[in-house]
C-alpha cells in the first residue's frame, strides 16, 4: 500500500462485524454520549462514510452491538437453562458458572453501566438492552424456576420475582466493579460472590417443610 493511503483502502468493502466490535470497545471505554463515530470508524479501519453504509445513527450502531456482541452470550445461558432434566440445584450451579464466565471475561459490565447511566437521555438504549438482554435472561431463568417448582425442587412463589432475587446480587457485583473499584473501593471477587450466592440462593429456594404438607 502506498504511503498516505487511508487504512480502510486495504479492504474492498467495510466489514460490519469489525465496525460492531470497534463500537463495542469504544462504548465500553467512553460511554455512549462521549463515543464518536469518527473514532469507531478509525478503530474498525474504515472511513466514516463506509460506516454510514451500514448504520445510519449511533443508536443503530449500539443496537447492533447489543444484538451481535452482547446478546449471543445469552445463547449459552439459555442452552444451559434448557437442560430441564437436571435437578434444579445442579442447573443453578451450571447457570452461575456460565454467567461467571461471561462477566469475568467480557466487557459486558461496562455496557450495562452505560445503559444504566445514560438511558435517561437516550431511552432507546434501555429499550434495546431490555428487549435483547434483560427480557431474555429473566424469561429463561423464570422458566427454569417454574419447572423446578413443578418437580417440587423450588419453594412456591412468583418465578419472575425469584429470578430477580437470583440475578440481583450478581448485577450489584458487576456495577460495583465498574463504578466503585476504579475510584479506590475494595474490589469484589466476582467468582467468590457467584459461588457464595449460589449456596445462599439454593438454601432460600429449597422447599420449606410446610411447602410439602
N, C-alpha and C positions, 0 to 999 in steps of 0.2 A: 504494500500500500504506500502511495506517495505521501511525503510529509505534508501536513496541513489538511489532509482529508479528514473529515469527521469520523469518529469511531463507528457510527452506525452504518457507514458505507460498506463495512465488511459484510453486511447481510443484504440479500436481495429484498427482504421484506422484514418488517418488525415482527417479533415473536410475542404474542400476547402473554404467554406464560412467564417470560422473562420480565415483562412490564409489571405483571401482578406480583412477582416475587420482589422486585425492586420496591414497589409501592408498600408491600408488607413491611419491609425493612425500614423504610423512611417513616411510615406511620408509627411503627413501634418505637422508633427513636425520638421523633419530634412531635407526635400527636397529629391530629387531623388538620386543625387550623393552620399550624405552622409548616406543614408539609407543602412543598412547592412542586408543581408538575414538572418544572424545568429540572429539578434535582432528580425526580423519579426517572424522567426520560434519560438523563445523563447516566444514572446508575445502571439503567437497563441497556445502555448502549444504543439508544435510538434517538431520533430527533423528536422534538415536541410535536411537530406536525404528524409524525408517524404514530405517536401515542394517541392523538386525536382520531386516528383512523378506527381505533377500537373503543375508545372511551370518551364520551362527549363531555363529562364533568368529573370532578374529583369524587363526588358522591358515587357515580357509576363505578369508578375505579375501586373505591372502598367496598362496594358491594361485591365486586369480583374478588377482592382479597378475601372477604369472609367466605364466599362460596367455594373458592378454589384453593385457598391456602390455609383456611381455618376449619371450615365445616368438614372436610374429609377426615380430620382427626376423630370426628364423631362416628365415623363408619366402624372403627374397631370397637368403640364403646357399645354401639348398637348391636354389633355382632356378638360381643360378649354377653350382653343382656338377653339376647335372643336364645341363649342356651338354657331353655326352660327346664331341661331335665336335671340340672344341677340343683342341689339344696340351696336355699336362699343364702345361708352364711357363706358357702363356697362361691356363690355367684357374686355376692357383695365384695368379697376379697378380690375376686378377679376383676371386678369393675374398678376398684380402688387402685389396683396395680396398673390398669390401663390409663386411668386418669393421672396417676403419678408419673407415668412415662411421658404423657403429653405435656403436663405443666412444668416438668423439670427439664425437658429437652427442647422446648419450643418457646417462642415469644408470645404465646397465647395470652399470658398475663398482661403484657404491655398493651395489647389491643383491647382487652377487657377494660383496663384502666382508661384507655382513650374513650371508649364508649360511655363509661360512667361519667367521665369528666366533661365531655363535650356534647352529649346528646341534647342538652337543653338548647344549645344554639344550633345544633344540627340533628333534629329529631329523626331524620332518615337513618342515621347511624344506629339508633336504638331499634328502629323497626327491622332493619336488616339483621342485626345481631339477635333480636328476639326470634325472628322467623327462621333463621338458618342455624342458630346455635342453641339458644336457651329453650325454645319450644321443643325442639327435637330431643334434647337431653332430658327435660322433665317428662316428656311423653314416654320415653324408653324406660326411665327409672320407675315411673309410676306403674307402668305395665308389669315390670318385674316384681314390684311390691304386691300388686294385686294378685299375681299368680302365687306368690308366697302366702298371701292371706288365704287363698282358696285351698292351699295344701295344709293350712294350719301352722305354717312356719313363722308367720308375722302376725303380731297382735292387730286387733281391729283399729280402724282409723282411716281417715281420708288418705288414699295413696299419694295424692299430689302433695299434701302437706307433709307426709312422711318424706317425700322426695326432697322438699325444701330443707328439711332437717338434716338430711344426708349431705346435700351439696353445700349448704351454707358455710360451715366451718372451713371447707376447702377453698371456697371463694375468698373468705376472710384472709386465709393464709397467703393466697396469691396477691391480693391487694396490699397486704402488709409488706410483702417482698418488693412490690413495685413502687410503693408510695413512701413507706417509712424507713425501711432498711437503707435506701440511698442517702437519707439525711441523718444517719447515725443511730437509729433504733436497733436494738438487738435483732439479729437475723432469726428467722424461723426455719427450722429444719422441716421442710415440707414432706419429706419421706417419713420422718418420725411422726409428724402430725397425722398423715394419712393412716399409718399403721395404728396409732393410738385411737384415732377417731373410728376406725373400723371396729375395734373392740367395744368402744362406747356405744356405737350405733347398734351393733348386734345384741348387746345386753338390753338396750332400751326397746328394741323392736321385737324381742323374743316374747312369745305369748305369756301372759301372766296366768297364775292358777285359776283366777276367776274367768279368764277368757275361755278356758277349756270346760268349764262347768255348764 
